[in-house]
Amino acid sequence: MVRDTASSADTLAMAGWIAPEGAARSGWLELARGRARAAGDAETEAFTTRRLVAAYLATGQADWAQAEMAEGPLAEAGDAEASLLRALGSAALGASGLGDAALADLVDLETRLGEATPVGVLAELANRAHGRPALRHRLRRRLADVAVDARGPHYVASFALEGAAALERAARASLASQTSARDLAELGALLLETGRLGGASDLYAAATHFAPNQSAGFRGLATAELARAATGAATEPEPEPVQASARAWLERASELEPGDPTLKAELAFRAAGAGAARAPEPDEQYLVRPEVFLARGRARPARQGEVFDRQLHWVRVVTYHADGRVSQLMHYAREIVIEPRNEAERYEPLVGESAQTELVRARLHRKDGTVVTPEEQGAGGSGPPYVRWPELHQGDVVEVVVRSWTPGPVGRHGDPPFYFVDYVGSTDTHPVLYNEVVVVAPPGAPLAIDVLHGQPDRRFEHEADGRHVTHYVWDDPPTVPDEPLAPSPSETLPVVVGSTFPGWAAFRQWYAAAVEGFTEPDAEVRRIAAELTHGKTTREEKLRAVFDFVADDIRYVNYVSGEWWLPNRPQELLLRRQGDCDDKALLLITLLKVLGIEATEVLVQTRHTGQPSLLASTTAAIPLFDHGIAYLPGVGGKPGVWLDATSPESRIGPLPSMDARAVALFATEGPAVIVATPTSSPAEHGIDATWTIALAASGRADVAAEERHAGDAAFALRTHLKEEAARAQWLEQYLASGWLPAVRLRPDGCLAADARPDDPCHERPAIAFTPYLPGGFSSLGYVVTSEGFARREGEELAVPISPLGSLTSELAPLPSRRLPVVLPPQIAPSHDVRTLTILAPPGFSFAELPPDGDEDGGELGRAHLAFARVAGKNAVVVRRSIELDRSTIPPETYPAWRAFLQRVDGLMRRVVRLVPDRAPAGAGVQR
């Protein structure tokens, strides 16, 4: 129907209204509205507008909904649906005044319509009548008479207006109408809060029956029965059976929520009374006594002036439980070497391995042997755990034990990946004296474990309580120097890694099954692909049109999908018009499939994350990917094309530097092995600039620039200059931070020295910016004035030809290194090529020019500098270029790297000098 060009607007509107997919719904409704306008069908146009407004409100796009309602027939319509849509649209904007106004409008509408008020109006009005209990109660009762699903917790809660007994009667009467165990538990909580303990027990018991794997029913049932026992109204006549039943229910709740410390505390209290010690968990047997790590610290005193702090002890216990969940117990003891400098440094956030993290122990071992507890602490459960220590002094040791739990089981077909990473050792300013990793797992369901970059000092295994236990121990963990531009610890220290996937084939099998069918085009995807490529005849034109749509029209938003670890479906992106990197990659692949162009998803660990060693293990797959892009195989023997459409500033061209020289995994195609992404060249990223510099005798310079930015440089330029109003500020900061002091943008495109009223330069904009050129290039033109660009040295002018900083101080500040240098993606590979034409001011001429020079660093990079006088003009042209190629410099190459940068700095520090012209004797000096 939709593809049929003869379908009427009314037919298309009906198709859009009943479309099961949100993307198809909005697309077809827009198509119907367009045909209705063309045909003068006002009724269908009004219908489609209302359905679009409802769709926008349902997906949280209140601004789009308001734009639709601001004009046209909907703005003036007085029927119930129009009034409801306007009220919902105002309230969705979030302002409290608009919410109050929406409530008043809905009340007026209900009063006017009486018994004819639609159910939707009643439901929305009841939801918003929070501060008016009588109105809310009346509306909830009225809704319950006309809607079968309207007798939930909100309906029952409204009876609080009539008293606790009426609330319990309503809860019991609505029991047969409930379809959610969560609602049952919520009803039980309502009765518990109002003292109706018998009704609360009955409802909680029903919740445990219908939802035996949810903790709320068991927890509430224990609370209600214990409260009944305290009042003498318990089901059991004797208190002991009640206590035993409550413990059993609490134990079941704790099994379902093992990371909740409040449940464990209550169980300990019920077991042995107030002040009772919490029963230790099995993994706590691997904790050590304080005298062990304190003695270790005394035997090896800290080196004052060299160490910031140090870990006397670090143990991680990873337990793969029988129900499929994984817990990680982390025990560390940190010695204070430098005392906290302010109150904020006495707070210690306890970041675990997941959101479900509990504080098991926190205590301070004073240097004098006393032990004190923190001044404040949060145990976790309802919020992240934390500790606020008392005053800390040199030699004190803080001891912390935290435990994290996965949200649910791992390792099954539909479960998200689980992996852990334990870095052994640390930097020499934060050393670790002991490191141990313990892995406890059922023999039939072991975690895949690997040790990278070396082996432990000791490794031993044993069986305990039917479980296999493996210890990896480093008695003297290594340290690495604390150096700038150093690689991640995963690249320089031993690492213990574990995963539910014993290799990349297993991981990819899981991923491929999880995203199966995601890239199958539906009708809406086919329609959009046809519209985007209408009139395009070549494969390249169609590819560029689809790529630009995904990059530009789908806003980048980094959010989690409905499938949690997995990407969103393309239909979701088209509905929301937003998605993250892998979402956009899948949409691009789906649109290309409609055109007969097959592409595949690639999971990338970019250079920003920079931990490629973790992906090198073949026995434990650690899916530490932070990016998703598409790969288009080559045609006719040509190389393939890597397509990153994540940002609206992305264009088909060189692969971004963060993606290049990285590691990746093809998500569904080819061998299940980690591959290296292509190596970019310096020519693909950087700046080619032509500057004309008109000097004044004072040293001031007017600089007219024409620049072409490529690759990452073009991407950055498009990002910063997207908003026209922000361009001047960014440009001045960009130039003043490196090349030019005291920059001021000229209002026109003219050099002051050459400006004439009839000069066409007056017609040029102050900033000429062309964001999108073929090949992903961007261009930038501007004219600025810089006071003090040239230095006055006596009577001479000295003109610098390089930025204010030096490459050596930025990229090689240390005289020697033990670790590699890892350059950021925007630094290497890249090039900076500038042609500077320097115009002498009146009364000055150029002195002898410096010599030309070249520095060839081989694989590291190269630099070139050349000077030439301009024939017939009092001007000099300087051509300077710097290329940096190698992005990781190993320690053995560092001396050559530093020497190369020093030579480049020396070359680029050459200065062009101008001297005043000398008039004949007695005529004075012209300046």
Residue pairs with C-beta under 8 A, 6 or more apart in sequence:
1 7
1 11
1 12
1 15
2 12
2 15
2 28
2 31
2 523
2 527
3 523
3 527
7 15
8 35
8 39
9 32
9 33
9 35
9 36
9 39
9 41
9 44
9 45
9 48
10 32
10 36
10 41
10 44
12 28
12 29
12 31
12 32
12 35
13 28
13 29
13 32
13 33
13 36
13 44
13 47
13 48
13 51
15 28
15 32
16 24
16 25
16 26
16 27
16 28
16 29
16 31
16 32
16 48
16 51
17 25
17 29
17 51
19 25
19 28
21 522
21 524
21 571
21 575
22 55
22 59
22 571
22 572
22 574
22 575
23 522
23 524
23 525
23 570
23 571
23 572
23 573
23 574
23 575
24 522
24 523
24 524
24 571
25 51
25 55
25 575
26 52
26 55
26 574
26 575
27 524
27 527
27 528
27 574
28 524
29 48
29 51
29 52
29 55
30 48
30 52
31 527
32 44
32 48
33 44
33 45
33 48
33 49
33 52
35 41
36 42
36 44
36 45
36 48
37 45
42 73
45 73
46 72
46 73
46 74
46 77
49 68
49 72
49 73
49 74
50 74
50 81
50 82
50 85
52 68
53 65
53 68
53 69
53 74
53 85
53 89
54 85
56 62
56 64
56 65
56 68
57 65
57 85
57 88
57 89
57 92
59 575
59 576
60 92
61 576
62 89
62 92
62 93
62 94
63 93
65 85
65 88
65 89
65 92
66 89
66 93
68 74
69 75
69 85
69 86
69 89
74 82
74 85
74 86
80 109
80 113
80 117
80 118
80 121
81 118
81 120
83 105
83 106
83 109
83 121
84 106
84 109
84 118
84 120
84 121
84 124
86 105
87 102
87 103
87 105
87 106
87 109
87 124
88 102
88 124
90 98
90 99
90 101
90 102
90 105
91 98
91 99
91 102
91 103
91 128
99 128
102 128
103 125
103 128
103 129
106 121
106 124
106 125
106 128
107 125
107 135
109 117
109 121
110 117
110 121
110 122
110 125
113 121
119 143
119 146
119 147
122 139
122 142
122 143
122 146
123 143
123 147
123 150
125 135
125 139
126 136
126 139
126 140
126 143
126 154
127 154
129 135
129 136
129 139
130 136
133 158
133 160
133 161
134 161
136 158
137 158
137 159
137 161
137 162
140 150
140 154
140 155
140 158
141 155
141 158
143 150
143 155
144 150
144 151
144 155
148 177
149 177
149 179
151 174
151 177
151 178
152 174
152 177
152 178
152 180
152 183
153 183
153 186
153 187
153 190
155 170
155 174
156 167
156 170
156 171
156 174
156 187
156 190
157 167
157 190
159 166
159 167
159 169
159 170
160 167
160 190
160 194
164 194
164 195
164 196
165 196
167 190
167 191
167 194
167 196
168 191
168 194
168 196
168 199
171 187
171 190
171 191
171 196
171 199
171 203
172 199
172 202
174 187
175 184
175 187
175 203
175 206
178 184
178 187
181 207
181 210
181 211
181 214
181 217
182 211
182 214
182 216
184 203
184 204
184 206
184 207
184 210
184 211
184 217
185 203
185 204
185 207
185 211
185 214
185 216
185 217
185 220
187 203
188 199
188 200
188 201
188 203
188 204
188 207
188 217
188 220
188 221
188 224
189 200
189 220
191 197
191 199
191 200
191 203
192 200
192 220
192 223
192 224
192 227
197 224
197 227
197 228
197 231
197 233
198 228
198 233
200 220
200 224
201 221
201 224
201 225
201 228
201 235
204 217
204 218
204 220
204 221
204 224
205 217
205 221
206 217
207 214
207 216
207 217
207 220
207 221
208 217
208 218
208 221
208 249
211 217
213 256
214 256
215 252
215 253
215 254
215 256
215 257
215 263
216 253
218 249
218 250
218 252
218 253
218 256
219 249
219 250
219 253
219 263
221 249
222 245
222 246
222 247
222 249
222 250
222 253
225 234
225 235
225 242
225 245
225 246
225 249
226 242
226 243
226 246
228 234
228 235
228 242
229 236
229 239
229 242
229 243
234 242
235 242
236 242
236 245
243 270
246 270
247 267
247 270
247 271
250 263
250 266
250 267
250 270
251 267
253 263
254 260
254 263
254 264
254 267
255 323
257 263
258 325
258 327
258 356
258 405
259 356
259 357
259 358
259 380
259 381
259 403
259 404
259 405
260 358
260 380
260 381
261 358
261 359
261 360
261 379
261 380
261 381
262 379
262 381
262 382
264 278
264 279
264 358
265 278
265 379
267 279
268 276
268 277
268 278
268 279
269 276
271 279
281 329
281 403
282 319
282 440
282 465
283 317
283 319
283 327
283 329
283 403
283 438
283 440
284 329
284 360
284 401
286 315
286 317
286 329
286 331
286 436
286 438
287 315
287 329
287 331
287 401
288 313
288 315
288 331
290 333
290 365
290 371
290 399
292 313
293 312
293 313
293 333
293 397
293 399
293 433
293 434
294 312
294 333
294 365
294 397
296 312
296 313
296 433
296 434
297 310
297 312
297 335
297 397
297 433
300 433
302 310
302 335
302 337
304 337
306 428
306 429
307 337
307 428
307 429
307 430
307 431
308 337
308 338
308 429
308 430
309 334
309 335
309 336
309 337
309 338
309 430
310 334
310 335
310 337
310 430
310 431
310 432
310 433
311 332
311 333
311 334
311 335
311 426
311 430
311 431
311 432
311 433
311 434
312 333
312 334
312 335
312 397
312 433
312 434
313 331
313 332
313 333
313 433
313 434
314 330
314 331
314 332
314 432
314 434
314 435
314 436
315 329
315 330
315 331
315 332
315 435
315 436
315 437
315 438
316 328
316 329
316 330
316 420
316 422
316 436
316 437
316 438
317 328
317 329
317 330
317 331
317 438
317 440
318 326
318 327
318 328
318 420
318 437
318 438
318 439
318 440
318 447
318 498
319 326
319 327
319 328
319 329
319 440
319 441
320 326
320 411
320 439
320 440
320 441
320 442
320 445
320 446
320 447
321 327
322 442
323 409
324 408
324 409
324 410
324 411
324 412
324 415
325 405
325 406
325 408
325 409
325 410
326 405
326 406
326 410
326 418
326 447
327 403
327 404
327 405
327 406
328 352
328 353
328 403
328 404
328 420
329 360
329 401
329 402
329 403
330 352
330 353
330 400
330 401
330 402
330 403
330 404
331 399
331 400
331 401
332 399
332 400
333 365
333 397
333 398
333 399
333 400
334 397
334 398
334 400
335 395
335 396
335 397
336 392
336 393
336 394
336 395
336 396
336 397
336 398
337 394
338 394
339 392
339 393
339 394
340 346
340 392
346 388
346 389
346 390
346 391
346 392
347 386
347 387
347 388
347 389
348 386
348 387
348 388
348 389
348 398
348 400
349 384
349 386
350 357
350 359
350 384
350 385
350 386
350 387
350 400
350 402
351 357
351 384
352 385
352 402
352 403
352 404
353 404
353 420
354 404
354 405
354 406
354 407
355 384
355 407
356 380
356 404
356 405
356 406
356 407
357 380
357 384
357 385
357 402
357 403
357 404
357 405
358 379
358 380
358 381
358 385
358 402
358 403
358 404
359 377
359 378
359 379
359 380
359 385
359 386
359 387
359 400
359 401
359 402
360 401
360 402
360 403
361 399
361 400
361 401
362 373
362 374
362 377
362 387
362 398
362 399
362 400
362 401
363 371
363 372
363 373
363 374
363 398
363 399
364 371
364 372
364 373
364 374
364 389
364 390
364 392
364 396
364 397
364 398
364 399
365 371
365 396
365 397
365 398
365 399
366 372
366 393
366 396
367 393
367 394
367 395
367 396
372 390
374 387
374 388
374 389
374 390
375 388
375 389
375 390
376 386
376 387
376 388
377 385
377 386
377 387
377 388
378 384
378 385
378 386
378 387
379 385
380 402
385 402
387 398
387 400
389 398
392 398
406 418
408 415
409 415
410 416
410 417
410 418
410 500
411 418
411 445
411 500
413 510
413 513
414 514
415 500
416 564
416 565
417 499
417 500
417 501
417 507
417 510
417 565
417 623
418 499
418 500
419 497
419 498
419 499
419 500
419 501
419 620
419 621
419 622
419 623
419 624
420 497
420 498
420 499
421 490
421 495
421 496
421 497
421 614
421 622
421 624
422 435
422 437
422 495
422 496
422 497
423 489
423 490
423 493
423 494
423 495
424 432
424 435
424 437
424 456
424 474
424 477
424 478
424 493
424 494
424 495
424 496
425 431
425 432
425 435
425 474
425 477
425 478
425 479
425 480
425 489
425 493
425 494
426 432
426 477
426 479
426 480
426 489
426 493
427 479
427 480
427 481
427 482
428 479
428 480
428 481
428 482
429 482
430 482
431 477
431 479
432 477
432 479
433 476
433 477
434 474
434 475
434 477
435 473
435 474
435 477
436 471
436 472
436 473
436 474
437 471
437 472
437 496
438 469
438 470
438 471
438 472
439 447
439 449
439 469
439 470
439 472
439 498
440 464
440 467
440 468
440 469
441 447
441 467
441 468
442 466
442 467
442 468
443 463
443 466
443 467
443 468
446 468
447 498
447 499
447 500
447 620
448 498
448 499
448 500
448 501
448 502
448 503
448 619
448 620
448 621
449 470
449 496
449 497
449 498
449 619
449 620
450 496
450 497
450 498
450 617
450 619
450 620
451 472
451 494
451 495
451 496
451 497
452 490
452 494
452 495
452 496
452 497
452 613
452 614
452 616
452 617
453 492
453 493
453 494
453 495
453 613
454 478
454 494
455 494
456 472
456 473
456 474
456 494
457 473
457 474
457 475
457 476
458 471
458 472
458 473
458 475
459 470
459 471
459 472
459 473
460 470
460 471
460 473
461 468
461 469
461 470
461 471
462 469
463 469
472 496
474 494
477 494
478 493
478 494
480 486
480 489
480 492
480 493
480 818
480 819
481 817
481 818
481 819
483 814
483 817
483 818
483 819
484 813
484 814
485 811
485 821
485 822
485 823
486 492
486 819
486 820
486 821
486 822
487 610
487 819
487 820
487 822
487 888
488 609
488 610
488 611
489 495
490 611
490 613
490 614
491 610
491 611
491 612
491 613
491 820
492 819
495 613
495 614
497 614
497 617
497 620
497 622
498 620
499 507
499 620
499 621
499 622
499 623
501 507
501 510
501 620
501 621
501 623
502 619
502 620
502 621
503 618
503 619
503 620
503 621
503 672
504 618
504 621
504 665
504 672
504 673
504 674
505 672
506 621
507 621
507 623
507 672
508 665
508 667
508 668
508 672
511 566
511 603
511 667
511 668
512 667
512 668
514 563
514 566
515 566
515 567
515 586
515 601
515 667
515 668
518 567
518 569
518 570
518 586
518 590
519 570
519 586
519 589
519 590
519 593
520 590
521 529
521 590
521 591
521 593
521 594
522 571
524 571
524 574
525 570
525 571
525 574
525 590
525 591
525 594
526 594
528 549
528 574
528 591
529 546
529 591
529 594
529 595
530 594
532 542
532 545
532 546
532 549
532 591
533 541
533 542
533 545
533 546
533 595
536 542
536 545
539 597
539 635
542 595
542 597
543 592
543 595
543 597
543 632
543 652
544 652
546 588
546 591
546 592
546 595
547 588
547 643
547 645
547 650
547 651
547 652
548 651
549 591
550 584
550 587
550 588
550 591
550 645
551 584
551 645
551 646
551 647
551 648
551 649
551 650
551 651
552 648
553 577
554 573
554 574
554 577
554 578
554 579
554 583
554 584
554 587
555 577
555 578
555 579
555 648
556 578
556 579
556 580
556 581
556 584
556 646
556 647
556 648
557 578
557 579
557 580
558 580
559 580
561 567
561 568
561 572
561 583
562 568
562 572
567 579
567 580
567 582
567 583
567 585
567 586
567 628
568 579
568 580
568 583
568 586
569 586
570 583
570 586
570 587
570 590
570 591
572 579
572 583
573 579
573 583
573 584
573 587
574 587
579 587
580 628
580 646
581 627
581 628
581 629
581 644
581 646
582 601
582 603
582 627
582 628
583 628
584 645
584 646
585 601
585 602
585 628
585 629
585 630
585 643
585 645
585 646
586 601
586 628
588 599
588 630
588 643
588 645
589 599
589 600
589 601
589 630
592 598
592 599
592 630
592 632
593 599
597 632
598 633
599 630
599 631
599 632
599 633
599 643
600 630
600 631
600 633
600 666
600 667
600 668
600 669
601 628
601 629
601 630
601 631
601 666
601 667
601 668
602 628
602 629
602 630
602 631
602 642
602 664
602 665
602 666
602 667
603 623
603 625
603 627
603 628
603 664
603 665
603 667
604 625
604 626
604 627
604 628
604 629
604 659
604 662
604 663
604 664
604 677
605 611
605 612
605 615
605 624
605 625
605 626
605 627
605 662
605 663
605 664
606 626
606 627
606 658
606 659
606 662
606 825
607 657
607 658
607 659
607 660
607 661
607 662
607 824
607 825
607 887
608 626
608 658
608 825
609 624
609 626
610 822
611 624
612 662
612 663
614 622
614 624
615 622
615 624
615 663
615 665
615 674
616 674
623 665
625 664
625 665
627 644
627 646
627 658
627 659
628 667
629 642
629 643
629 644
629 645
629 646
629 659
630 642
630 643
630 644
630 645
631 640
631 641
631 642
631 643
631 666
632 640
632 641
632 642
632 643
633 640
634 640
634 641
641 652
642 655
642 659
642 677
642 678
643 652
644 650
644 655
644 656
644 659
647 715
647 719
648 722
649 715
649 718
649 719
649 722
649 771
650 656
650 715
651 714
651 772
651 776
652 776
653 684
653 710
653 711
653 714
653 775
653 776
653 777
654 660
654 680
654 684
654 685
654 710
654 711
654 776
655 677
655 678
655 680
656 711
656 712
656 715
656 825
657 680
657 685
657 711
657 712
657 825
657 826
657 828
657 829
657 830
658 825
659 677
660 677
660 678
660 679
660 680
661 676
661 677
661 679
661 680
661 887
662 676
662 677
663 674
663 675
663 676
663 677
664 674
664 675
664 676
664 677
665 672
665 673
665 674
665 675
666 675
679 829
680 711
680 829
681 829
681 885
682 828
682 829
682 830
682 831
682 861
682 883
682 884
682 885
683 710
683 831
683 883
684 710
684 711
684 829
685 710
685 711
685 712
685 713
685 829
685 830
685 831
686 709
686 710
686 711
686 713
686 830
686 831
686 832
686 833
686 883
687 707
687 708
687 709
687 710
687 713
687 831
687 832
687 833
687 834
688 707
688 708
688 710
688 831
688 833
688 834
689 705
689 706
689 707
689 708
689 832
689 833
689 834
689 835
690 705
690 706
690 707
690 834
690 835
690 837
691 703
691 704
691 705
691 834
691 835
691 836
691 837
692 703
692 704
692 705
692 751
692 837
692 839
693 701
693 702
693 703
693 789
693 799
693 836
693 837
693 838
693 839
694 701
694 702
694 703
694 704
694 751
694 752
694 753
694 754
694 839
694 841
695 701
695 789
695 790
695 797
695 799
695 838
695 839
695 840
695 841
695 844
695 914
696 752
696 753
696 841
697 797
697 841
697 842
697 843
697 844
697 927
698 787
698 792
699 787
699 788
699 789
699 790
699 791
699 792
699 797
700 785
700 786
700 787
700 788
700 789
700 790
701 740
701 785
701 786
701 789
701 790
702 746
702 751
702 752
702 753
702 783
702 784
702 785
703 740
703 783
703 784
703 785
703 786
703 789
704 749
704 751
704 781
704 782
704 783
705 780
705 781
705 782
705 783
705 784
706 779
706 780
706 781
707 779
707 780
707 781
708 773
708 777
708 778
708 779
708 780
709 716
709 717
709 777
709 778
709 779
709 780
710 775
710 776
710 777
711 776
711 830
712 825
712 826
712 830
713 826
713 830
714 776
714 777
714 778
715 776
716 826
717 769
717 771
717 778
717 780
718 771
718 772
718 778
720 726
720 730
720 734
721 727
721 730
721 767
721 769
721 771
721 780
722 771
727 767
727 769
728 745
728 766
728 767
731 743
731 745
731 767
731 782
731 784
732 743
732 744
732 745
732 784
735 743
735 784
735 786
736 742
736 743
738 803
738 804
738 805
739 803
739 804
740 784
740 786
740 789
741 786
741 787
741 788
741 789
741 804
742 786
742 787
742 788
743 784
743 785
743 786
744 784
744 785
744 786
744 787
745 766
745 767
745 782
745 783
745 784
746 752
746 766
746 783
746 784
746 785
747 766
748 755
748 761
748 762
748 764
748 766
748 783
749 761
749 762
749 763
749 764
749 765
749 766
749 768
749 781
749 782
749 783
750 759
750 761
750 762
750 764
750 783
751 761
751 783
752 785
753 839
753 841
754 761
755 761
755 762
764 781
766 782
766 783
767 780
767 781
767 782
768 779
768 780
768 781
768 782
769 778
769 779
769 780
769 781
770 778
770 779
770 780
771 778
772 778
773 779
789 799
789 800
790 797
790 798
790 799
790 800
790 914
791 797
791 798
791 800
792 798
795 915
795 916
795 925
795 927
796 847
796 913
796 914
796 915
796 916
797 841
797 844
797 913
797 914
798 911
798 912
798 913
799 838
799 911
799 912
799 913
799 914
800 909
800 911
801 836
801 865
801 878
801 880
801 908
801 910
801 911
801 912
802 880
802 908
802 909
806 901
806 905
807 882
807 901
807 904
807 905
808 898
808 901
808 902
808 905
811 821
811 823
811 827
811 897
811 901
812 821
812 894
812 897
812 898
812 901
812 902
815 898
816 894
816 895
817 891
817 894
818 891
819 891
820 888
820 889
820 890
820 891
821 888
821 889
821 894
821 897
822 887
822 888
823 884
823 887
823 888
823 889
825 887
827 884
827 887
828 861
828 884
828 885
828 886
828 887
829 883
829 884
829 885
829 887
830 883
830 884
831 881
831 882
831 883
831 884
832 881
832 882
833 879
833 880
833 881
834 878
834 879
834 880
834 881
835 877
835 878
835 879
836 877
836 878
836 879
836 880
837 870
837 875
837 876
837 877
837 878
838 846
838 875
838 876
838 877
838 878
838 912
839 873
839 874
839 875
840 846
840 874
840 875
840 876
840 914
841 914
842 926
843 916
843 917
843 926
843 927
844 874
844 914
844 915
844 916
844 917
844 927
845 874
845 914
845 915
845 917
846 869
846 874
846 876
846 912
846 913
846 914
846 915
847 913
847 914
847 915
848 913
849 867
849 868
849 869
849 876
849 912
850 867
850 910
850 911
850 912
851 867
851 910
852 865
852 866
852 867
853 863
853 864
853 865
853 907
853 910
854 862
854 863
854 864
854 865
855 862
855 863
855 864
855 900
855 903
855 904
855 907
856 862
857 863
857 896
857 897
857 900
857 904
859 885
859 886
860 884
860 885
860 886
860 889
860 893
860 896
860 897
860 900
861 882
861 883
861 884
861 885
861 886
861 900
862 882
862 883
863 880
863 881
863 882
863 883
863 903
863 904
863 907
863 908
864 879
864 880
864 881
865 878
865 879
865 880
865 907
865 908
865 910
866 878
866 879
866 880
867 876
867 877
867 878
867 912
868 876
868 877
868 879
869 875
869 876
869 877
870 876
870 877
876 912
878 912
880 908
882 904
882 908
886 893
889 897
916 925
916 926
916 927
917 925
917 926
918 925
919 925
919 926
